[in-house]
Structure formats: C-alpha cells, structure tokens
Amino acid sequence: MYKLSGVTKRYSRGKDTVDALRGVDLVIEDGDQLVIQGPTGGGKSTLLQMLGGLDRPTEGSVELDGTDLARLSEARLTKVRSQNIGIIFQSFNLIPTLTAQENVETALVPLGVRASERRTRAAEALASVGLGDRLHHLPGELSGGQQQRVAIARALVKRPKVLLADEPTGALDEGTRDEILALLDGLWKEYGLTFVMVTHDSAIARRATRVATIKKGRVTVTERTPAA
Ligand SMILES: Nc1ncnc2c1ncn2[C@@H]1O[C@H](COP(=O)(O)OP(=O)(O)OP(=O)(O)O)[C@@H](O)[C@H]1O
C-alpha cells in the first residue's frame, strides 16, 4: 500500500522555483488501479517519479508498505525499485543494441538471478505479452506496440507488486493503444498488481474506476462505477 502525506516537490533553477506538487495526500491500496490525469505541467510525471522512488520529495513522506521511500539511502532505494516496482514509459526506453530477450533480462541482473534462469524467465515474460516469436529481434526491428510489449515484459519479469506507467500509449496509434491497454488490464488482474497509470487521454480516464486529477500540484481523487 502507498501512503503519501504532505508531499511537496519544489524544483529550483537559480531564483526561479516551481512547486510541481503541493502538499499531496494520497492512499493507493494493494491491487488497486489508479489513473492520474490532468493538464500539461500539472505534476503527473513528478507524482509518478515519487511513487517510483526515482526522485525524492522536498517535503512529506512516500510510504510503500510502511517504508518511507523519501528517507531511504540511495542503495536501499535502488533495491526496493529493482525488486518491487516495474515502470514503463511513453518512449519505451529499450536499449537499442540488445535483443528483446536481452532487454528483459537486464531487469533480473540487479536481483542476482543466474544467467540461465534469466534467459528462461525473460523468454516466459515475452511469451506472456505475446512476443514469444520475437525473442531475438532488436528494438529497431519491432513495431511501436511490440516495443512497448518488450518494456512491459521487462517491467514484470522481476514479479514486482507495483506497476507504474507514464503515458504508456502516448506514442502509439489508436488501435495499438487499445491492444496495450487491454494487455495491461489483463496483467493487472492476473498478477494482482498495484497499477498506477499517467495519461493525457480522457477516453482512458473515463473508463477508470479511480482517477486522481492533478492540477497545479494539487490532487483530487474521484471514484466511480465504470460504465457497463
Ligand atoms: N527537473 C525539473 N526541473 C525544473 N522544473 C521541472 C522539472 N521537472 C518538472 N518540472 C516542472 O514541474 C511542473 C510539473 O511537471 P510534470 O512533468 O510533473 O507535469 P506533467 O503533468 O507530467 O506534464 P505533461 O503532461 O506535460 O507531461 C512543470 O511546471 C515543470 O516545468
């Protein structure tokens, strides 16, 4: 479970300061799905970075299962991230010189998994996202949707409890977008993930049951029963 209390993030550049988050309080229960939406510059990506332990708040606490990520040493934070948190991005962030299988294996290196087991688990993860026949392709030989599937396999191969997604369909056409969303929805349910997704897309937000809207660094949460 995530529990954010009074999270403020202030970016300073010379005399200019931007409060990207202003006193955010937010609870995300285990196994929940939360969609984060809001206008550009509102603080969506900043909030996701706090949840992912990719950056620290200026004030406040970001507890994951009772551990405050804001106060962990860099080494312990890296360990929490590599074991518990999978992250995917709009631009896939694959390593262009590695094959799909090698890209997925990279997530298991910090966990000390043996090379032979890394290969097997990466192949299984790629099969679970429908890419069992693309193990040895380089990212440049795959479509955008396939590259995002590789990134999803890389995020999930370590069996994290949390999946964070920053505009995961932002670079995809509409048909591919719907395929990736359906895949993510299926994986969320199958693995009981805590799933947080940032999106600009109001159609995605309309389908969600729990939406956090963030404007000028302040969050409002709306819960609703999805349309049948
Ligand atoms: N590293 C940084 N240094 C300085 N200011 C930053 C930095 N990162 C973000 N900001 C500022 O913080 C505010 C929130 O940015 P953030 O990227 O979280 O918004 P967003 O809602 O994700 O926007 P978008 O939808 O355009 O991606 C913006 O005003 C942005 O300019």
The ligand as a MOL file (V3000), in Angstrom:
LIG
                    3D

  0  0  0     0  0            999 V3000
M  V30 BEGIN CTAB
M  V30 COUNTS 31 33 0 0 0
M  V30 BEGIN ATOM
M  V30 1 N 13.6080 18.6080 -13.4900 0
M  V30 2 C 12.8370 19.6930 -13.4360 0
M  V30 3 N 13.3620 20.9120 -13.1860 0
M  V30 4 C 12.5850 22.0120 -13.1090 0
M  V30 5 N 11.2460 22.0070 -13.2680 0
M  V30 6 C 10.6550 20.8300 -13.5230 0
M  V30 7 C 11.4160 19.6090 -13.6250 0
M  V30 8 N 10.5510 18.5970 -13.8880 0
M  V30 9 C 9.3140 19.1450 -13.9400 0
M  V30 10 N 9.3740 20.4860 -13.7220 0
M  V30 11 C 8.2220 21.4220 -13.6720 0
M  V30 12 O 7.2760 20.8980 -12.7540 0
M  V30 13 C 5.9380 21.0680 -13.2370 0
M  V30 14 C 5.2480 19.7080 -13.3120 0
M  V30 15 O 5.8920 18.9180 -14.3240 0
M  V30 16 P 5.4210 17.4310 -14.6880 0
M  V30 17 O 6.3570 16.9160 -15.7300 0
M  V30 18 O 5.2660 16.6550 -13.4410 0
M  V30 19 O 3.9800 17.7050 -15.3100 0
M  V30 20 P 3.0310 16.7350 -16.1500 0
M  V30 21 O 1.6640 16.9260 -15.5770 0
M  V30 22 O 3.5860 15.3650 -16.1690 0
M  V30 23 O 3.1160 17.3930 -17.5800 0
M  V30 24 P 2.9960 16.7330 -19.0600 0
M  V30 25 O 1.5730 16.2890 -19.1810 0
M  V30 26 O 3.3100 17.8770 -19.9590 0
M  V30 27 O 3.9850 15.6110 -19.1280 0
M  V30 28 C 6.0790 21.7810 -14.5730 0
M  V30 29 O 5.8690 23.1590 -14.3520 0
M  V30 30 C 7.5040 21.5030 -14.9990 0
M  V30 31 O 8.0090 22.5420 -15.7970 0
M  V30 END ATOM
M  V30 BEGIN BOND
M  V30 1 1 1 2
M  V30 2 1 2 3
M  V30 3 2 2 7
M  V30 4 2 3 4
M  V30 5 1 4 5
M  V30 6 2 5 6
M  V30 7 1 6 7
M  V30 8 1 6 10
M  V30 9 1 7 8
M  V30 10 2 8 9
M  V30 11 1 9 10
M  V30 12 1 10 11
M  V30 13 1 11 12
M  V30 14 1 11 30
M  V30 15 1 12 13
M  V30 16 1 13 14
M  V30 17 1 13 28
M  V30 18 1 14 15
M  V30 19 1 15 16
M  V30 20 2 16 17
M  V30 21 1 16 18
M  V30 22 1 16 19
M  V30 23 1 19 20
M  V30 24 2 20 21
M  V30 25 1 20 22
M  V30 26 1 20 23
M  V30 27 1 23 24
M  V30 28 2 24 25
M  V30 29 1 24 26
M  V30 30 1 24 27
M  V30 31 1 28 29
M  V30 32 1 28 30
M  V30 33 1 30 31
M  V30 END BOND
M  V30 END CTAB
M  END
